[in-house]
Amino acid sequence: MTGHGRFHEFLKGRAQGRPAFVPMLRGLLSRIEGSPMQALTSDPTLWANALMKAARLFGLDGVVVGFDFTLMAEACGCDIRWIDDRPVLSPLQASLNASPEQSGRIPHALETAGRLPEAFRSEVGCVAALTGPVTLAGQLFGEEGPDRIRDVKPLLLPVVEAFCAARPDALLFLEDCPAWTGPTPGQRRIYNTLKNIASHYNVCPGLYLQGVDGRNLGRFSQLNMDIYLTGPAADGLLPPSSALWDLGEEALGVGLGVPLEDPERAGEILREARDLSRKRPRPSFFVTGAGPVTRDTDPEALRRLADEVLRL
């Protein structure tokens, strides 16, 4: 079975054999392509080439385009400073940009998602990623963010539709909100709209949560996403696999994040998930990293994790 086929089996809720391996590559792409991230994310050809090289080098079952919490805020009008080839977000100083789908690096991310050749897409799954509305509201409006969730809706909708038109297999909404204890009615409404757009294009919507207290995870099932993934909580720890399974009980599946820098703990988490999935076949799961794979990641650690997944 190809990686694309394995990931599609996961999306249909009927994964068999080993789980798909879909790490969220970010800074490591710079090392693989031999190009700074600032240049790489401004050139769809470089970006697509780096993803293809990484997938074939590490035997990935899927790739993620756009895992960067600054992309959408930059497109909406926030300034970006590149420090040590990492984008650093500055607060919004001017008026909002009414056409974020045409601004910043978003057009390059959109073109990258659409430029991955058909032959490559038949090999691996393709996931697009975009900052979610709650985090985006905080980036744009600071302390007023929770009260201005409706203001980000017209900014997100054209970008979400443009990503879905590129026909990825899934679209992840990225949220990093340590103070977020659960979705409000207004937040549920905007997520329902985003999900409807994705469903119209037959794209599976997903939610990536980091910084959120693991004790509150179950509340986010109210957003009715097809896929749930969790990064580290505010204390830097990953939630237990059982909490992730509870969150995704009614979903198509979950993404199991494992720490690349701790192979012993990664192996424990994988075995725990394997045993848990035998007792609770739903939701199905795929394996990813505990957060993005940065340039500081040892490529050998990624290769070792790929081998661990193969042995499941």
C-alpha positions as CSV (number, residue, x, y, z in Angstrom):
1,M,0.0,0.0,0.0
2,T,1.3,3.5,-0.9
3,G,1.5,6.2,1.8
4,H,-1.4,7.9,0.0
5,G,-3.5,4.8,0.2
6,R,-2.6,4.2,3.9
7,F,-3.6,7.8,4.8
8,H,-6.8,7.5,2.9
9,E,-7.7,4.4,4.7
10,F,-7.2,6.4,7.9
11,L,-9.5,9.2,6.7
12,K,-12.2,6.6,5.9
13,G,-11.9,5.3,9.5
14,R,-10.8,1.9,8.4
15,A,-7.0,1.9,8.9
16,Q,-5.4,-1.5,8.8
17,G,-1.9,-2.7,9.5
18,R,0.5,-0.1,10.7
19,P,-0.6,3.6,11.1
20,A,0.3,6.3,8.6
21,F,3.3,8.4,9.5
22,V,2.7,12.1,8.8
23,P,5.1,14.4,10.7
24,M,4.6,18.2,10.4
25,L,7.8,19.3,8.8
26,R,8.8,22.9,9.2
27,G,12.4,24.1,9.7
28,L,13.9,20.7,8.8
29,L,12.8,21.4,5.2
30,S,15.5,24.2,5.1
31,R,18.2,21.7,5.9
32,I,16.9,19.2,3.4
33,E,16.6,21.7,0.5
34,G,19.7,23.7,1.5
35,S,17.8,27.0,1.4
36,P,16.8,29.4,4.1
37,M,13.2,29.2,5.3
38,Q,12.5,32.8,4.3
39,A,13.5,32.0,0.7
40,L,11.9,28.5,0.7
41,T,8.5,29.7,1.8
42,S,8.6,32.5,-0.8
43,D,9.2,30.1,-3.6
44,P,6.6,27.4,-4.3
45,T,9.0,25.3,-6.4
46,L,11.6,25.1,-3.6
47,W,8.8,24.4,-1.1
48,A,7.3,21.6,-3.1
49,N,10.7,20.1,-3.9
50,A,11.7,20.1,-0.2
51,L,8.4,18.3,0.8
52,M,8.9,15.7,-1.9
53,K,12.6,15.1,-1.0
54,A,11.6,14.8,2.7
55,A,8.8,12.3,2.0
56,R,11.1,10.0,0.0
57,L,14.1,10.4,2.3
58,F,12.2,9.4,5.4
59,G,9.5,7.2,3.9
60,L,6.6,9.4,4.9
61,D,3.0,8.6,4.2
62,G,1.9,12.2,4.0
63,V,3.2,15.8,4.0
64,V,1.9,19.0,5.6
65,V,2.0,22.3,3.8
66,G,1.8,25.5,5.8
67,F,2.5,24.5,9.4
68,D,3.4,28.0,10.5
69,F,1.5,30.1,13.0
70,T,2.7,33.4,11.4
71,L,1.5,32.8,7.8
72,M,-2.1,34.0,8.3
73,A,-1.4,36.8,10.6
74,E,1.2,38.2,8.2
75,A,-1.3,38.0,5.3
76,C,-3.8,39.9,7.4
77,G,-1.3,42.8,8.0
78,C,1.0,41.9,10.8
79,D,4.7,42.6,10.3
80,I,7.2,39.7,10.2
81,R,10.8,40.0,11.2
82,W,13.2,37.1,10.3
83,I,15.5,36.3,13.2
84,D,17.9,33.4,12.7
85,D,15.8,32.5,9.7
86,R,12.7,32.1,11.9
87,P,9.6,34.4,11.4
88,V,8.8,36.5,14.4
89,L,5.3,38.1,14.5
90,S,4.9,41.8,15.4
91,P,1.5,43.2,16.6
92,L,-0.8,44.7,14.0
93,Q,0.0,48.4,13.5
94,A,-2.0,49.4,10.5
95,S,-5.5,48.4,9.2
96,L,-6.4,44.9,8.4
97,N,-5.6,43.6,4.9
98,A,-8.9,42.7,3.3
99,S,-7.4,40.2,0.8
100,P,-5.2,37.9,2.8
101,E,-5.4,35.2,0.2
102,Q,-3.3,37.5,-2.0
103,S,-0.8,38.7,0.6
104,G,2.4,37.7,2.4
105,R,3.5,34.1,2.0
106,I,-0.1,32.7,1.8
107,P,-0.2,32.7,-2.0
108,H,3.1,30.7,-2.0
109,A,1.6,28.2,0.4
110,L,-1.5,27.9,-1.8
111,E,0.6,27.4,-4.9
112,T,2.8,24.8,-3.2
113,A,-0.3,22.8,-2.1
114,G,-1.6,22.9,-5.7
115,R,1.8,22.4,-7.4
116,L,2.7,19.0,-5.8
117,P,2.6,16.8,-8.9
118,E,-0.1,14.3,-9.4
119,A,2.5,11.5,-9.4
120,F,3.7,12.6,-6.0
121,R,0.1,12.9,-4.7
122,S,-0.5,9.3,-5.7
123,E,2.5,8.3,-3.4
124,V,1.6,10.3,-0.2
125,G,-1.3,12.1,1.4
126,C,-1.3,15.9,1.4
127,V,-2.4,18.0,4.4
128,A,-2.7,21.8,4.4
129,A,-2.5,23.8,7.6
130,L,-3.8,27.2,8.6
131,T,-4.0,29.2,11.8
132,G,-7.4,28.8,13.4
133,P,-9.8,31.6,14.2
134,V,-9.2,31.7,18.0
135,T,-5.4,32.0,17.7
136,L,-5.7,34.4,14.8
137,A,-8.1,36.7,16.7
138,G,-5.5,36.9,19.5
139,Q,-2.7,37.6,17.2
140,L,-4.6,40.4,15.4
141,F,-6.4,42.0,18.4
142,G,-4.5,41.0,21.5
143,E,-6.6,41.1,24.7
144,E,-9.7,41.9,22.6
145,G,-9.3,38.7,20.6
146,P,-12.0,36.7,22.5
147,D,-14.5,39.4,21.7
148,R,-13.6,39.8,18.1
149,I,-13.8,36.3,16.8
150,R,-16.4,37.4,14.2
151,D,-13.9,39.9,12.7
152,V,-11.6,37.1,11.6
153,K,-14.3,35.2,9.8
154,P,-14.3,37.2,6.6
155,L,-10.5,37.0,6.6
156,L,-10.3,33.3,6.9
157,L,-13.1,32.2,4.6
158,P,-11.4,33.1,1.2
159,V,-8.1,31.5,2.4
160,V,-9.9,28.3,3.5
161,E,-11.7,28.1,0.3
162,A,-8.5,28.7,-1.7
163,F,-6.7,25.9,0.2
164,C,-9.6,23.5,-0.3
165,A,-9.7,24.3,-4.0
166,A,-6.1,23.0,-4.1
167,R,-7.6,19.6,-3.1
168,P,-5.5,18.5,-0.1
169,D,-6.8,15.4,1.6
170,A,-7.2,17.3,4.9
171,L,-7.0,20.9,6.2
172,L,-5.8,21.5,9.8
173,F,-6.7,24.5,11.8
174,L,-3.8,25.4,14.2
175,E,-4.7,26.7,17.6
176,D,-2.2,27.7,20.3
177,C,-4.2,29.1,23.2
178,P,-3.1,28.3,26.8
179,A,-6.1,30.2,28.3
180,W,-8.6,28.4,26.0
181,T,-10.7,26.1,28.2
182,G,-13.3,25.2,25.5
183,P,-15.2,26.6,22.6
184,T,-17.9,29.3,23.1
185,P,-21.1,29.3,21.0
186,G,-19.5,32.0,18.7
187,Q,-16.4,29.9,18.2
188,R,-18.5,26.8,17.4
189,R,-20.4,28.8,14.8
190,I,-17.3,29.9,12.9
191,Y,-15.8,26.4,13.1
192,N,-19.1,25.0,11.7
193,T,-18.8,27.4,8.7
194,L,-15.2,26.4,8.1
195,K,-16.1,22.7,8.3
196,N,-18.9,23.3,5.8
197,I,-16.5,24.8,3.3
198,A,-14.1,21.9,3.6
199,S,-16.9,19.4,3.3
200,H,-18.1,21.1,0.1
201,Y,-14.7,20.3,-1.4
202,N,-14.5,16.8,0.1
203,V,-11.6,17.9,2.3
204,C,-11.4,16.5,5.9
205,P,-11.2,19.4,8.5
206,G,-9.0,18.8,11.5
207,L,-8.0,20.7,14.6
208,Y,-4.4,20.9,16.0
209,L,-4.3,22.0,19.7
210,Q,-1.2,23.0,21.6
211,G,-0.8,24.8,24.9
212,V,-4.2,23.6,26.0
213,D,-4.7,22.0,29.4
214,G,-5.1,18.2,28.8
215,R,-7.9,18.1,31.3
216,N,-10.0,20.3,29.0
217,L,-9.5,18.3,25.8
218,G,-12.9,16.6,25.8
219,R,-14.7,19.9,25.5
220,F,-13.2,20.5,22.0
221,S,-15.2,17.6,20.6
222,Q,-18.0,20.1,20.4
223,L,-16.3,21.5,17.3
224,N,-17.1,18.3,15.4
225,M,-13.9,18.1,13.5
226,D,-13.0,15.0,11.5
227,I,-9.5,14.8,12.9
228,Y,-7.9,15.9,16.2
229,L,-4.2,16.3,17.0
230,T,-2.6,17.6,20.1
231,G,0.8,19.2,20.7
232,P,2.4,19.8,24.1
233,A,0.3,21.5,26.7
234,A,1.4,24.8,28.4
235,D,3.6,22.7,30.8
236,G,5.4,21.1,27.8
237,L,3.8,17.7,28.5
238,L,1.8,15.7,26.0
239,P,-1.7,14.6,27.1
240,P,-2.2,10.9,27.7
241,S,-3.2,8.8,24.7
242,S,-6.5,7.9,26.5
243,A,-7.5,11.7,26.6
244,L,-6.8,11.9,22.8
245,W,-8.9,8.8,22.2
246,D,-11.7,10.4,24.2
247,L,-11.5,13.6,22.2
248,G,-11.7,11.8,18.9
249,E,-14.3,9.2,19.8
250,E,-16.9,10.5,17.4
251,A,-14.3,11.7,14.8
252,L,-12.8,9.9,11.8
253,G,-9.5,9.7,13.7
254,V,-6.7,11.3,15.7
255,G,-3.1,12.2,15.1
256,L,-0.8,10.8,17.8
257,G,2.1,13.2,18.6
258,V,5.3,11.6,19.8
259,P,8.5,13.4,20.9
260,L,11.3,13.0,18.3
261,E,14.0,14.0,20.8
262,D,13.1,11.2,23.2
263,P,13.1,7.9,21.4
264,E,12.5,5.9,24.5
265,R,9.4,7.9,25.4
266,A,8.3,7.9,21.7
267,G,8.4,4.1,21.7
268,E,6.4,3.9,24.9
269,I,3.7,6.2,23.5
270,L,3.5,4.2,20.3
271,R,3.1,0.9,22.2
272,E,0.5,2.5,24.5
273,A,-1.5,3.6,21.4
274,R,-1.2,0.2,19.8
275,D,-2.6,-1.5,22.9
276,L,-5.3,1.2,23.3
277,S,-6.4,0.8,19.7
278,R,-6.9,-2.9,20.2
279,K,-9.2,-2.2,23.0
280,R,-10.9,0.8,21.4
281,P,-10.7,0.4,17.6
282,R,-12.3,3.9,17.2
283,P,-10.9,6.4,16.5
284,S,-8.3,5.2,14.1
285,F,-4.9,7.0,14.4
286,F,-1.9,8.1,12.5
287,V,1.5,9.1,13.9
288,T,3.0,12.6,13.8
289,G,5.5,14.6,15.9
290,A,4.8,16.4,19.1
291,G,4.6,19.7,17.3
292,P,6.5,20.8,14.2
293,V,9.7,19.2,13.1
294,T,12.2,22.1,13.3
295,R,15.6,22.6,11.9
296,D,17.0,21.6,15.3
297,T,15.6,18.1,14.8
298,D,18.2,15.3,14.3
299,P,17.3,13.7,11.0
300,E,18.3,10.4,12.4
301,A,15.7,10.8,15.2
302,L,13.0,11.2,12.5
303,R,14.4,8.1,10.7
304,R,14.3,6.1,13.9
305,L,10.7,7.1,14.5
306,A,9.8,6.1,11.0
307,D,11.3,2.7,11.7
308,E,9.4,2.4,15.0
309,V,6.2,3.1,13.1
310,L,7.0,0.4,10.5
311,R,7.4,-2.1,13.4
312,L,4.0,-1.5,14.9
